[in-house]
Amino acid sequence: MPKITLVAIALTILALIQLIYFSTLVGRARGKYNIKAPAVTGHEMFERYYRVQMNSIEQIVLFLPALWIASALANLAYYWIALIGVVYLIGRQIYQISYVAEPSKRSLGYALTAVPVLILIISDLIGVVMGWMHAS
């Protein structure tokens, strides 16, 4: 199996584990702040954990396809994809910590999430254009 595919698999697994972790934090906050399902409001601290989870779901929907397209096109070296993925994961963790502590301080974590996704998408577009040009 190519290294680039193994990197994409590893990053996918880590992103999913991270999302499970964020979901676990929401469950714990639900109990701690006595928020009964299906409610998603009622205590500001619970709502912070919940927003981190929801924002992470929104971001992973962008990250995973962009990652796998980059892996399939292989127009970035595996180590660049690994680095981009690690920055994404670190960004999500910083986002979680900063958003729970003080939502207005979430910018660094968000940037470290959004920029890697944007890089992957731009790389994907370049790869498709280059592939199209070479196929003609």
N, CA, C and O atoms as a GROMACS GRO file, in nm:
protein
  544
    1MET      N    1   0.085  -0.118   0.000
    1MET     CA    2   0.000   0.000   0.000
    1MET      C    3   0.090   0.124   0.000
    1MET      O    4   0.186   0.130   0.076
    2PRO      N    5   0.058   0.222  -0.084
    2PRO     CA    6   0.141   0.343  -0.091
    2PRO      C    7   0.140   0.420   0.041
    2PRO      O    8   0.041   0.420   0.114
    3LYS      N    9   0.252   0.486   0.070
    3LYS     CA   10   0.262   0.565   0.194
    3LYS      C   11   0.153   0.671   0.202
    3LYS      O   12   0.099   0.697   0.310
    4ILE      N   13   0.121   0.733   0.089
    4ILE     CA   14   0.021   0.839   0.089
    4ILE      C   15  -0.116   0.786   0.135
    4ILE      O   16  -0.190   0.857   0.203
    5THR      N   17  -0.148   0.664   0.097
    5THR     CA   18  -0.274   0.603   0.139
    5THR      C   19  -0.271   0.571   0.288
    5THR      O   20  -0.369   0.593   0.359
    6LEU      N   21  -0.158   0.520   0.335
    6LEU     CA   22  -0.144   0.491   0.479
    6LEU      C   23  -0.155   0.619   0.562
    6LEU      O   24  -0.215   0.618   0.670
    7VAL      N   25  -0.098   0.727   0.512
    7VAL     CA   26  -0.108   0.856   0.582
    7VAL      C   27  -0.254   0.900   0.587
    7VAL      O   28  -0.302   0.942   0.693
    8ALA      N   29  -0.326   0.890   0.476
    8ALA     CA   30  -0.467   0.928   0.473
    8ALA      C   31  -0.550   0.842   0.568
    8ALA      O   32  -0.639   0.892   0.637
    9ILE      N   33  -0.520   0.714   0.572
    9ILE     CA   34  -0.590   0.624   0.665
    9ILE      C   35  -0.563   0.664   0.809
    9ILE      O   36  -0.655   0.675   0.889
   10ALA      N   37  -0.436   0.686   0.842
   10ALA     CA   38  -0.399   0.723   0.979
   10ALA      C   39  -0.465   0.855   1.020
   10ALA      O   40  -0.517   0.866   1.131
   11LEU      N   41  -0.462   0.954   0.931
   11LEU     CA   42  -0.524   1.083   0.962
   11LEU      C   43  -0.675   1.070   0.978
   11LEU      O   44  -0.734   1.136   1.064
   12THR      N   45  -0.736   0.987   0.897
   12THR     CA   46  -0.880   0.965   0.909
   12THR      C   47  -0.914   0.903   1.044
   12THR      O   48  -1.007   0.948   1.111
   13ILE      N   49  -0.838   0.801   1.083
   13ILE     CA   50  -0.862   0.736   1.212
   13ILE      C   51  -0.844   0.836   1.326
   13ILE      O   52  -0.927   0.841   1.416
   14LEU      N   53  -0.736   0.915   1.321
   14LEU     CA   54  -0.712   1.013   1.427
   14LEU      C   55  -0.821   1.120   1.432
   14LEU      O   56  -0.864   1.160   1.541
   15ALA      N   57  -0.867   1.166   1.317
   15ALA     CA   58  -0.975   1.265   1.314
   15ALA      C   59  -1.104   1.207   1.373
   15ALA      O   60  -1.177   1.277   1.443
   16LEU      N   61  -1.131   1.082   1.343
   16LEU     CA   62  -1.251   1.018   1.398
   16LEU      C   63  -1.240   0.997   1.548
   16LEU      O   64  -1.336   1.018   1.622
   17ILE      N   65  -1.122   0.957   1.594
   17ILE     CA   66  -1.100   0.942   1.739
   17ILE      C   67  -1.118   1.077   1.809
   17ILE      O   68  -1.179   1.085   1.915
   18GLN      N   69  -1.064   1.182   1.748
   18GLN     CA   70  -1.078   1.315   1.805
   18GLN      C   71  -1.225   1.356   1.814
   18GLN      O   72  -1.268   1.415   1.913
   19LEU      N   73  -1.302   1.325   1.711
   19LEU     CA   74  -1.445   1.356   1.712
   19LEU      C   75  -1.519   1.276   1.820
   19LEU      O   76  -1.609   1.328   1.885
   20ILE      N   77  -1.480   1.151   1.838
   20ILE     CA   78  -1.538   1.070   1.947
   20ILE      C   79  -1.506   1.133   2.082
   20ILE      O   80  -1.592   1.140   2.170
   21TYR      N   81  -1.383   1.179   2.098
   21TYR     CA   82  -1.342   1.246   2.222
   21TYR      C   83  -1.428   1.370   2.247
   21TYR      O   84  -1.476   1.391   2.358
   22PHE      N   85  -1.447   1.452   2.144
   22PHE     CA   86  -1.531   1.572   2.160
   22PHE      C   87  -1.675   1.534   2.195
   22PHE      O   88  -1.740   1.602   2.274
   23SER      N   89  -1.725   1.426   2.136
   23SER     CA   90  -1.860   1.378   2.168
   23SER      C   91  -1.868   1.332   2.313
   23SER      O   92  -1.969   1.356   2.381
   24THR      N   93  -1.764   1.268   2.360
   24THR     CA   94  -1.759   1.224   2.500
   24THR      C   95  -1.761   1.344   2.594
   24THR      O   96  -1.827   1.341   2.698
   25LEU      N   97  -1.689   1.450   2.557
   25LEU     CA   98  -1.691   1.571   2.640
   25LEU      C   99  -1.831   1.632   2.646
   25LEU      O  100  -1.872   1.683   2.751
   26VAL      N  101  -1.905   1.626   2.537
   26VAL     CA  102  -2.043   1.676   2.535
   26VAL      C  103  -2.129   1.592   2.629
   26VAL      O  104  -2.208   1.646   2.706
   27GLY      N  105  -2.114   1.461   2.622
   27GLY     CA  106  -2.190   1.373   2.711
   27GLY      C  107  -2.160   1.401   2.858
   27GLY      O  108  -2.252   1.406   2.940
   28ARG      N  109  -2.034   1.420   2.890
   28ARG     CA  110  -1.997   1.451   3.028
   28ARG      C  111  -2.056   1.586   3.071
   28ARG      O  112  -2.107   1.600   3.182
   29ALA      N  113  -2.048   1.684   2.980
   29ALA     CA  114  -2.102   1.817   3.012
   29ALA      C  115  -2.254   1.810   3.029
   29ALA      O  116  -2.311   1.879   3.113
   30ARG      N  117  -2.318   1.726   2.949
   30ARG     CA  118  -2.463   1.707   2.962
   30ARG      C  119  -2.497   1.662   3.104
   30ARG      O  120  -2.591   1.714   3.165
   31GLY      N  121  -2.421   1.567   3.156
   31GLY     CA  122  -2.444   1.520   3.292
   31GLY      C  123  -2.407   1.624   3.397
   31GLY      O  124  -2.482   1.647   3.492
   32LYS      N  125  -2.291   1.686   3.380
   32LYS     CA  126  -2.242   1.784   3.478
   32LYS      C  127  -2.335   1.904   3.492
   32LYS      O  128  -2.357   1.953   3.602
   33TYR      N  129  -2.390   1.949   3.380
   33TYR     CA  130  -2.474   2.069   3.381
   33TYR      C  131  -2.622   2.036   3.375
   33TYR      O  132  -2.706   2.125   3.357
   34ASN      N  133  -2.655   1.907   3.389
   34ASN     CA  134  -2.793   1.859   3.396
   34ASN      C  135  -2.877   1.903   3.275
   34ASN      O  136  -2.986   1.957   3.289
   35ILE      N  137  -2.823   1.877   3.157
   35ILE     CA  138  -2.895   1.907   3.033
   35ILE      C  139  -2.950   1.775   2.980
   35ILE      O  140  -2.875   1.691   2.930
   36LYS      N  141  -3.078   1.757   2.992
   36LYS     CA  142  -3.143   1.632   2.950
   36LYS      C  143  -3.166   1.631   2.799
   36LYS      O  144  -3.209   1.731   2.741
   37ALA      N  145  -3.135   1.518   2.737
   37ALA     CA  146  -3.160   1.503   2.593
   37ALA      C  147  -3.310   1.514   2.569
   37ALA      O  148  -3.388   1.464   2.650
   38PRO      N  149  -3.353   1.575   2.464
   38PRO     CA  150  -3.277   1.620   2.346
   38PRO      C  151  -3.232   1.766   2.353
   38PRO      O  152  -3.187   1.819   2.252
   39ALA      N  153  -3.242   1.831   2.469
   39ALA     CA  154  -3.206   1.973   2.480
   39ALA      C  155  -3.059   1.994   2.443
   39ALA      O  156  -2.973   1.911   2.474
   40VAL      N  157  -3.032   2.104   2.378
   40VAL     CA  158  -2.894   2.141   2.344
   40VAL      C  159  -2.862   2.283   2.394
   40VAL      O  160  -2.762   2.343   2.355
   41THR      N  161  -2.948   2.334   2.479
   41THR     CA  162  -2.926   2.463   2.544
   41THR      C  163  -2.962   2.450   2.690
   41THR      O  164  -3.026   2.353   2.731
   42GLY      N  165  -2.921   2.548   2.768
   42GLY     CA  166  -2.960   2.548   2.908
   42GLY      C  167  -2.849   2.586   3.003
   42GLY      O  168  -2.876   2.632   3.114
   43HIS      N  169  -2.725   2.569   2.962
   43HIS     CA  170  -2.611   2.611   3.043
   43HIS      C  171  -2.499   2.650   2.948
   43HIS      O  172  -2.465   2.574   2.856
   44GLU      N  173  -2.443   2.767   2.969
   44GLU     CA  174  -2.342   2.818   2.876
   44GLU      C  175  -2.224   2.722   2.858
   44GLU      O  176  -2.175   2.706   2.746
   45MET      N  177  -2.177   2.660   2.964
   45MET     CA  178  -2.061   2.571   2.951
   45MET      C  179  -2.097   2.446   2.869
   45MET      O  180  -2.017   2.401   2.787
   46PHE      N  181  -2.214   2.392   2.891
   46PHE     CA  182  -2.257   2.280   2.807
   46PHE      C  183  -2.261   2.323   2.661
   46PHE      O  184  -2.213   2.251   2.573
   47GLU      N  185  -2.318   2.440   2.635
   47GLU     CA  186  -2.332   2.489   2.498
   47GLU      C  187  -2.197   2.508   2.431
   47GLU      O  188  -2.185   2.490   2.310
   48ARG      N  189  -2.095   2.543   2.508
   48ARG     CA  190  -1.960   2.557   2.450
   48ARG      C  191  -1.909   2.421   2.403
   48ARG      O  192  -1.858   2.409   2.292
   49TYR      N  193  -1.922   2.321   2.486
   49TYR     CA  194  -1.879   2.186   2.446
   49TYR      C  195  -1.958   2.138   2.324
   49TYR      O  196  -1.902   2.079   2.232
   50TYR      N  197  -2.085   2.164   2.326
   50TYR     CA  198  -2.172   2.123   2.216
   50TYR      C  199  -2.132   2.193   2.085
   50TYR      O  200  -2.128   2.130   1.980
   51ARG      N  201  -2.103   2.323   2.093
   51ARG     CA  202  -2.062   2.397   1.972
   51ARG      C  203  -1.929   2.345   1.918
   51ARG      O  204  -1.909   2.339   1.797
   52VAL      N  205  -1.838   2.308   2.006
   52VAL     CA  206  -1.711   2.250   1.960
   52VAL      C  207  -1.739   2.123   1.881
   52VAL      O  208  -1.684   2.102   1.773
   53GLN      N  209  -1.825   2.038   1.935
   53GLN     CA  210  -1.860   1.914   1.866
   53GLN      C  211  -1.925   1.945   1.730
   53GLN      O  212  -1.886   1.886   1.629
   54MET      N  213  -2.020   2.034   1.728
   54MET     CA  214  -2.090   2.065   1.603
   54MET      C  215  -1.996   2.128   1.501
   54MET      O  216  -2.000   2.093   1.383
   55ASN      N  217  -1.911   2.220   1.545
   55ASN     CA  218  -1.816   2.282   1.454
   55ASN      C  219  -1.717   2.180   1.401
   55ASN      O  220  -1.676   2.186   1.286
   56SER      N  221  -1.679   2.086   1.485
   56SER     CA  222  -1.586   1.980   1.442
   56SER      C  223  -1.651   1.890   1.338
   56SER      O  224  -1.584   1.845   1.244
   57ILE      N  225  -1.779   1.863   1.353
   57ILE     CA  226  -1.851   1.785   1.252
   57ILE      C  227  -1.855   1.864   1.121
   57ILE      O  228  -1.834   1.808   1.013
   58GLU      N  229  -1.883   1.993   1.130
   58GLU     CA  230  -1.884   2.077   1.010
   58GLU      C  231  -1.748   2.075   0.940
   58GLU      O  232  -1.742   2.071   0.817
   59GLN      N  233  -1.641   2.078   1.017
   59GLN     CA  234  -1.507   2.083   0.959
   59GLN      C  235  -1.461   1.948   0.904
   59GLN      O  236  -1.394   1.943   0.801
   60ILE      N  237  -1.496   1.840   0.971
   60ILE     CA  238  -1.451   1.708   0.925
   60ILE      C  239  -1.516   1.672   0.791
   60ILE      O  240  -1.459   1.597   0.712
   61VAL      N  241  -1.635   1.727   0.767
   61VAL     CA  242  -1.704   1.704   0.639
   61VAL      C  243  -1.624   1.768   0.525
   61VAL      O  244  -1.631   1.720   0.411
   62LEU      N  245  -1.551   1.871   0.552
   62LEU     CA  246  -1.463   1.934   0.452
   62LEU      C  247  -1.327   1.864   0.447
   62LEU      O  248  -1.273   1.839   0.339
   63PHE      N  249  -1.273   1.834   0.564
   63PHE     CA  250  -1.138   1.779   0.573
   63PHE      C  251  -1.124   1.642   0.508
   63PHE      O  252  -1.033   1.621   0.427
   64LEU      N  253  -1.212   1.549   0.542
   64LEU     CA  254  -1.193   1.412   0.494
   64LEU      C  255  -1.201   1.398   0.342
   64LEU      O  256  -1.113   1.334   0.284
   65PRO      N  257  -1.301   1.455   0.275
   65PRO     CA  258  -1.298   1.443   0.128
   65PRO      C  259  -1.176   1.512   0.067
   65PRO      O  260  -1.115   1.459  -0.026
   66ALA      N  261  -1.141   1.629   0.119
   66ALA     CA  262  -1.023   1.699   0.065
   66ALA      C  263  -0.897   1.617   0.085
   66ALA      O  264  -0.811   1.612  -0.002
   67LEU      N  265  -0.886   1.553   0.200
   67LEU     CA  266  -0.771   1.466   0.230
   67LEU      C  267  -0.765   1.349   0.133
   67LEU      O  268  -0.659   1.319   0.078
   68TRP      N  269  -0.877   1.282   0.113
   68TRP     CA  270  -0.878   1.162   0.028
   68TRP      C  271  -0.861   1.196  -0.119
   68TRP      O  272  -0.802   1.118  -0.194
   69ILE      N  273  -0.913   1.309  -0.160
   69ILE     CA  274  -0.889   1.352  -0.298
   69ILE      C  275  -0.741   1.381  -0.318
   69ILE      O  276  -0.682   1.340  -0.418
   70ALA      N  277  -0.680   1.451  -0.223
   70ALA     CA  278  -0.536   1.478  -0.231
   70ALA      C  279  -0.456   1.348  -0.233
   70ALA      O  280  -0.357   1.337  -0.305
   71SER      N  281  -0.499   1.252  -0.155
   71SER     CA  282  -0.432   1.122  -0.152
   71SER      C  283  -0.446   1.050  -0.286
   71SER      O  284  -0.349   0.991  -0.335
   72ALA      N  285  -0.563   1.056  -0.345
   72ALA     CA  286  -0.587   0.989  -0.473
   72ALA      C  287  -0.510   1.056  -0.586
   72ALA      O  288  -0.455   0.988  -0.673
   73LEU      N  289  -0.507   1.188  -0.585
   73LEU     CA  290  -0.437   1.261  -0.691
   73LEU      C  291  -0.285   1.253  -0.674
   73LEU      O  292  -0.211   1.257  -0.772
   74ALA      N  293  -0.241   1.242  -0.549
   74ALA     CA  294  -0.099   1.230  -0.516
   74ALA      C  295  -0.015   1.342  -0.576
   74ALA      O  296   0.100   1.320  -0.616
   75ASN      N  297  -0.071   1.463  -0.583
   75ASN     CA  298   0.008   1.575  -0.632
   75ASN      C  299   0.083   1.645  -0.519
   75ASN      O  300   0.160   1.738  -0.544
   76LEU      N  301   0.061   1.602  -0.396
   76LEU     CA  302   0.140   1.642  -0.280
   76LEU      C  303   0.212   1.518  -0.229
   76LEU      O  304   0.156   1.408  -0.232
   77ALA      N  305   0.333   1.534  -0.182
   77ALA     CA  306   0.407   1.422  -0.124
   77ALA      C  307   0.338   1.378   0.005
   77ALA      O  308   0.275   1.459   0.072
   78TYR      N  309   0.351   1.252   0.038
   78TYR     CA  310   0.284   1.198   0.157
   78TYR      C  311   0.320   1.275   0.283
   78TYR      O  312   0.236   1.292   0.371
   79TYR      N  313   0.445   1.322   0.293
   79TYR     CA  314   0.486   1.392   0.415
   79TYR      C  315   0.419   1.529   0.424
   79TYR      O  316   0.396   1.578   0.535
   80TRP      N  317   0.387   1.592   0.311
   80TRP     CA  318   0.312   1.719   0.314
   80TRP      C  319   0.169   1.694   0.359
   80TRP      O  320   0.113   1.770   0.437
   81ILE      N  321   0.111   1.588   0.308
   81ILE     CA  322  -0.026   1.554   0.350
   81ILE      C  323  -0.027   1.521   0.499
   81ILE      O  324  -0.119   1.561   0.571
   82ALA      N  325   0.074   1.450   0.546
   82ALA     CA  326   0.083   1.418   0.689
   82ALA      C  327   0.093   1.546   0.771
   82ALA      O  328   0.024   1.561   0.872
   83LEU      N  329   0.179   1.637   0.729
   83LEU     CA  330   0.196   1.763   0.802
   83LEU      C  331   0.066   1.844   0.803
   83LEU      O  332   0.025   1.896   0.907
   84ILE      N  333   0.002   1.855   0.688
   84ILE     CA  334  -0.124   1.928   0.678
   84ILE      C  335  -0.229   1.865   0.771
   84ILE      O  336  -0.302   1.936   0.840
   85GLY      N  337  -0.235   1.733   0.772
   85GLY     CA  338  -0.331   1.664   0.858
   85GLY      C  339  -0.303   1.683   1.006
   85GLY      O  340  -0.395   1.700   1.085
   86VAL      N  341  -0.176   1.679   1.043
   86VAL     CA  342  -0.140   1.698   1.184
   86VAL      C  343  -0.174   1.840   1.228
   86VAL      O  344  -0.222   1.861   1.339
   87VAL      N  345  -0.149   1.938   1.141
   87VAL     CA  346  -0.185   2.077   1.174
   87VAL      C  347  -0.336   2.087   1.194
   87VAL      O  348  -0.382   2.154   1.286
   88TYR      N  349  -0.413   2.022   1.108
   88TYR     CA  350  -0.560   2.021   1.122
   88TYR      C  351  -0.599   1.965   1.259
   88TYR      O  352  -0.680   2.025   1.330
   89LEU      N  353  -0.542   1.850   1.296
   89LEU     CA  354  -0.577   1.787   1.423
   89LEU      C  355  -0.537   1.874   1.542
   89LEU      O  356  -0.613   1.887   1.638
   90ILE      N  357  -0.420   1.934   1.536
   90ILE     CA  358  -0.377   2.024   1.643
   90ILE      C  359  -0.470   2.145   1.648
   90ILE      O  360  -0.508   2.191   1.756
   91GLY      N  361  -0.505   2.197   1.532
   91GLY     CA  362  -0.599   2.310   1.526
   91GLY      C  363  -0.732   2.279   1.592
   91GLY      O  364  -0.787   2.362   1.665
   92ARG      N  365  -0.783   2.160   1.566
   92ARG     CA  366  -0.910   2.120   1.629
   92ARG      C  367  -0.896   2.115   1.781
   92ARG      O  368  -0.985   2.157   1.854
   93GLN      N  369  -0.782   2.063   1.828
   93GLN     CA  370  -0.762   2.052   1.973
   93GLN      C  371  -0.749   2.191   2.036
   93GLN      O  372  -0.806   2.217   2.142
   94ILE      N  373  -0.674   2.279   1.971
   94ILE     CA  374  -0.662   2.416   2.021
   94ILE      C  375  -0.798   2.484   2.019
   94ILE      O  376  -0.833   2.556   2.113
   95TYR      N  377  -0.875   2.462   1.914
   95TYR     CA  378  -1.010   2.518   1.905
   95TYR      C  379  -1.094   2.470   2.023
   95TYR      O  380  -1.162   2.551   2.087
   96GLN      N  381  -1.090   2.342   2.052
   96GLN     CA  382  -1.170   2.286   2.162
   96GLN      C  383  -1.132   2.350   2.295
   96GLN      O  384  -1.219   2.394   2.371
   97ILE      N  385  -1.005   2.355   2.324
   97ILE     CA  386  -0.958   2.409   2.452
   97ILE      C  387  -0.993   2.557   2.463
   97ILE      O  388  -1.045   2.602   2.565
   98SER      N  389  -0.964   2.634   2.358
   98SER     CA  390  -0.987   2.778   2.365
   98SER      C  391  -1.135   2.813   2.364
   98SER      O  392  -1.177   2.906   2.434
   99TYR      N  393  -1.215   2.741   2.286
   99TYR     CA  394  -1.359   2.772   2.280
   99TYR      C  395  -1.426   2.744   2.414
   99TYR      O  396  -1.510   2.822   2.459
  100VAL      N  397  -1.390   2.635   2.478
  100VAL     CA  398  -1.449   2.604   2.609
  100VAL      C  399  -1.406   2.707   2.712
  100VAL      O  400  -1.486   2.750   2.796
  101ALA      N  401  -1.279   2.748   2.708
  101ALA     CA  402  -1.229   2.846   2.805
  101ALA      C  403  -1.287   2.985   2.780
  101ALA      O  404  -1.332   3.051   2.874
  102GLU      N  405  -1.286   3.029   2.654
  102GLU     CA  406  -1.335   3.162   2.618
  102GLU      C  407  -1.360   3.165   2.467
  102GLU      O  408  -1.266   3.176   2.389
  103PRO      N  409  -1.488   3.155   2.426
  103PRO     CA  410  -1.520   3.144   2.284
  103PRO      C  411  -1.456   3.252   2.194
  103PRO      O  412  -1.424   3.224   2.079
  104SER      N  413  -1.437   3.371   2.246
  104SER     CA  414  -1.378   3.477   2.164
  104SER      C  415  -1.230   3.452   2.133
  104SER      O  416  -1.172   3.521   2.049
  105LYS      N  417  -1.170   3.354   2.198
  105LYS     CA  418  -1.027   3.323   2.178
  105LYS      C  419  -1.007   3.203   2.085
  105LYS      O  420  -0.900   3.143   2.087
  106ARG      N  421  -1.106   3.167   2.006
  106ARG     CA  422  -1.101   3.047   1.924
  106ARG      C  423  -1.029   3.065   1.791
  106ARG      O  424  -1.012   2.968   1.718
  107SER      N  425  -0.988   3.185   1.758
  107SER     CA  426  -0.938   3.217   1.624
  107SER      C  427  -0.818   3.134   1.581
  107SER      O  428  -0.815   3.086   1.468
  108LEU      N  429  -0.720   3.116   1.667
  108LEU     CA  430  -0.601   3.039   1.630
  108LEU      C  431  -0.640   2.895   1.596
  108LEU      O  432  -0.597   2.843   1.493
  109GLY      N  433  -0.720   2.833   1.680
  109GLY     CA  434  -0.763   2.696   1.653
  109GLY      C  435  -0.843   2.686   1.525
  109GLY      O  436  -0.828   2.591   1.449
  110TYR      N  437  -0.927   2.785   1.500
  110TYR     CA  438  -1.005   2.784   1.377
  110TYR      C  439  -0.914   2.800   1.256
  110TYR      O  440  -0.930   2.730   1.156
  111ALA      N  441  -0.819   2.892   1.264
  111ALA     CA  442  -0.727   2.914   1.152
  111ALA      C  443  -0.645   2.788   1.123
  111ALA      O  444  -0.622   2.753   1.007
  112LEU      N  445  -0.600   2.720   1.230
  112LEU     CA  446  -0.520   2.598   1.211
  112LEU      C  447  -0.605   2.482   1.161
  112LEU      O  448  -0.551   2.377   1.125
  113THR      N  449  -0.734   2.499   1.158
  113THR     CA  450  -0.826   2.401   1.098
  113THR      C  451  -0.857   2.441   0.954
  113THR      O  452  -0.849   2.359   0.863
  114ALA      N  453  -0.893   2.566   0.935
  114ALA     CA  454  -0.938   2.612   0.805
  114ALA      C  455  -0.827   2.618   0.701
  114ALA      O  456  -0.848   2.582   0.585
  115VAL      N  457  -0.709   2.664   0.740
  115VAL     CA  458  -0.599   2.677   0.644
  115VAL      C  459  -0.557   2.541   0.586
  115VAL      O  460  -0.542   2.530   0.465
  116PRO      N  461  -0.539   2.436   0.668
  116PRO     CA  462  -0.506   2.306   0.608
  116PRO      C  463  -0.613   2.256   0.512
  116PRO      O  464  -0.582   2.200   0.407
  117VAL      N  465  -0.739   2.277   0.547
  117VAL     CA  466  -0.847   2.234   0.457
  117VAL      C  467  -0.840   2.313   0.326
  117VAL      O  468  -0.854   2.257   0.217
  118LEU      N  469  -0.818   2.442   0.336
  118LEU     CA  470  -0.807   2.526   0.217
  118LEU      C  471  -0.688   2.483   0.131
  118LEU      O  472  -0.700   2.477   0.009
  119ILE      N  473  -0.576   2.453   0.193
  119ILE     CA  474  -0.458   2.406   0.118
  119ILE      C  475  -0.491   2.276   0.045
  119ILE      O  476  -0.457   2.260  -0.072
  120LEU      N  477  -0.557   2.184   0.113
  120LEU     CA  478  -0.594   2.058   0.048
  120LEU      C  479  -0.687   2.082  -0.070
  120LEU      O  480  -0.668   2.023  -0.177
  121ILE      N  481  -0.786   2.166  -0.052
  121ILE     CA  482  -0.882   2.193  -0.161
  121ILE      C  483  -0.812   2.258  -0.280
  121ILE      O  484  -0.837   2.221  -0.394
  122ILE      N  485  -0.726   2.355  -0.254
  122ILE     CA  486  -0.652   2.419  -0.364
  122ILE      C  487  -0.563   2.316  -0.434
  122ILE      O  488  -0.557   2.312  -0.556
  123SER      N  489  -0.496   2.234  -0.356
  123SER     CA  490  -0.413   2.127  -0.414
  123SER      C  491  -0.498   2.032  -0.497
  123SER      O  492  -0.457   1.990  -0.605
  124ASP      N  493  -0.616   2.000  -0.447
  124ASP     CA  494  -0.707   1.911  -0.522
  124ASP      C  495  -0.746   1.974  -0.656
  124ASP      O  496  -0.745   1.907  -0.759
  125LEU      N  497  -0.780   2.101  -0.653
  125LEU     CA  498  -0.817   2.170  -0.777
  125LEU      C  499  -0.700   2.173  -0.876
  125LEU      O  500  -0.719   2.147  -0.995
  126ILE      N  501  -0.582   2.203  -0.827
  126ILE     CA  502  -0.464   2.203  -0.913
  126ILE      C  503  -0.440   2.064  -0.971
  126ILE      O  504  -0.411   2.050  -1.090
  127GLY      N  505  -0.452   1.962  -0.887
  127GLY     CA  506  -0.434   1.825  -0.933
  127GLY      C  507  -0.533   1.785  -1.041
  127GLY      O  508  -0.497   1.718  -1.137
  128VAL      N  509  -0.658   1.828  -1.025
  128VAL     CA  510  -0.759   1.796  -1.126
  128VAL      C  511  -0.728   1.869  -1.257
  128VAL      O  512  -0.736   1.809  -1.364
  129VAL      N  513  -0.694   1.996  -1.248
  129VAL     CA  514  -0.661   2.073  -1.369
  129VAL      C  515  -0.540   2.013  -1.439
  129VAL      O  516  -0.540   1.997  -1.561
  130MET      N  517  -0.437   1.980  -1.363
  130MET     CA  518  -0.316   1.920  -1.422
  130MET      C  519  -0.349   1.785  -1.485
  130MET      O  520  -0.301   1.753  -1.594
  131GLY      N  521  -0.428   1.707  -1.417
  131GLY     CA  522  -0.470   1.577  -1.472
  131GLY      C  523  -0.551   1.593  -1.598
  131GLY      O  524  -0.534   1.517  -1.693
  132TRP      N  525  -0.638   1.693  -1.600
  132TRP     CA  526  -0.720   1.720  -1.717
  132TRP      C  527  -0.632   1.761  -1.835
  132TRP      O  528  -0.653   1.718  -1.948
  133MET      N  529  -0.534   1.846  -1.806
  133MET     CA  530  -0.444   1.894  -1.912
  133MET      C  531  -0.359   1.781  -1.970
  133MET      O  532  -0.334   1.776  -2.090
  134HIS      N  533  -0.315   1.692  -1.883
  134HIS     CA  534  -0.232   1.580  -1.928
  134HIS      C  535  -0.315   1.473  -2.000
  134HIS      O  536  -0.263   1.398  -2.082
  135ALA      N  537  -0.444   1.467  -1.969
  135ALA     CA  538  -0.531   1.367  -2.032
  135ALA      C  539  -0.573   1.410  -2.172
  135ALA      O  540  -0.618   1.328  -2.252
  136SER      N  541  -0.560   1.538  -2.202
  136SER     CA  542  -0.604   1.589  -2.333
  136SER      C  543  -0.508   1.555  -2.444
  136SER      O  544  -0.532   1.592  -2.559
   0.00000   0.00000   0.00000
